[in-house]
């Protein structure tokens, strides 16, 4: 039986009406001056280099030795002094060396002394094999696979991205294979699917129905659309957080992850689509609900920016959320939006070959950013004429039809949730890392291939572990934002929180303002900074503007 390839649906730019709010809201971000460093590190290393590693030394490791990273430039004079008389053994094929701990000194104390001399030092961990998930779809000998149309398939894509190695590494670090809350902005979800039992938050529907191409109505039932690409959202949710190690069906990236289903698509007859209004509202909802990762397997082509969604994306990024989007499923139209947004990880799709982008996967146009990551997306044919024909190498995932069964799908929509699931793993295992650091771990931990930076779960986990810094890395801040009309102060609000070393902005919201033109004045005092940052900006809120305006405020010393 031929399987219909589930390809990315374009979110059409059609505005939906929304109820007006009492008064008007002005929101935005207060931006720090460029070049300001909020975190400092002792000489000789980064914050991660000199972090308190006592917890790591409690994990299983080879006693009596420390693993050193010498780098391509070798060791400095201070490091050589510390290592004088110490027995060193090179690790072939790497820039690592094993250093024997001097007599009378603990491994942890020796590592701390090395870190003070500017040397990256860590335990030589002892690895154990993690229990392989017993789901029949996980690749392995004597695994029956999962039948689709009477033919058994397995999840070879999990092998290609080294998911098992990443799970092993997390266990070796004393971490779980849970996942942080991940919002899936999509066609909805099949709540009755057994593989999603216990994995879903209530969620919300921002497109109850389509009238023409415009979304109308909202409700609290994010069930799957009934026409168009039925099962698209269920597929995304399953790749991220299907029940794992339960002896049934599939394994997901997060064994015990949680998904917030946010339905932004509606149906009209036999088609389904989303709009700027529904996607923007869904993104703001996911941000307010505390999602740590947001997956958007949707987009529109043409290389343009959606201003409404762009502001919501900036606000989500400022709220320390990892944003992931499918790059698009037409190779000649450039990266779709929102994948092309600089605050979003753009994920392309690999064919059966790790060195080749799938024939349908979007390629950046001149002037666009490159793909951030690539992941298996299904073969879906091998050339122009067969590009959209189902293939045995498509992605095995969940579907909403036939009472919670399985299907094969292909597209960048299937590649993106693999990145989102890995991001959710990292956010749960390393809760102290910022969204920027998680993005860095995903990209720097990737495997270099002919098609780009290929998602590698083990590499991402290793990179995230290396970024763990001291728990006191955050800086308390107090932000005061005032709205003035002429010389009269109309509103003033104070916001407090913690600013991480990599954070470049602080969000603010002023609600209940009457229509008019305002001078916004911001003062940001950050712990450890002798002088506050201050700045101003002008914003006009016309009556009938929909209840909201956005304005960032750039600060200076």
Buried (B, 14 or more C-beta within 10 A) or exposed (E): EEBBBBBBBBBBBBBBEBEEEEBBBBBBBBBBEEEEEBBEBEEBBBBBBBBEBEEBBEEEBEEBBBBBBBEEEEBBEBBEEBBEEBEEEEEEEEEBBBBBBBEEEEBBEBBBBBBBBBBBBBBBBEEEEBEBBBBBBBBBEEBEBBEBEEEEBBBBBBBBBBBBBBBBBBBBBEBBBBBBBBBBBBBBBBBEBBBBEEBBBEBBBBBBEBEEBBBBEBEEBBBBBEEBBBBBBBBBBBBBBBBBBBEBBBBBBBBBBBBBBBBBBBBBEEBBBBBBBBBBBBBBBBBEBEBBBBBBBBBBBBBEEBEBBBBBBBBBBBBBBBBBBBBBBBBEBBBBBBBBBEBBBBBBBBBBBBEBBBBBBBBBEEEBEEBBBBBBBBBBBBEEEEBBBBBEBBBBBBBBEEEBBBBBBBBBBBBBBBBBBBBBBBBBBBEEBBBBBBBBBBBBBBBEBEBBBBBBBBBBBBBBBBBBBBEEBBBEBBBBBBBBBEEEEBBEEEBEEEBBBBBBBBBBEBBEBEEBEBBBBBBBBBEEBEEBBBBBBEBEBEEEEBBBBBBBBBBEE
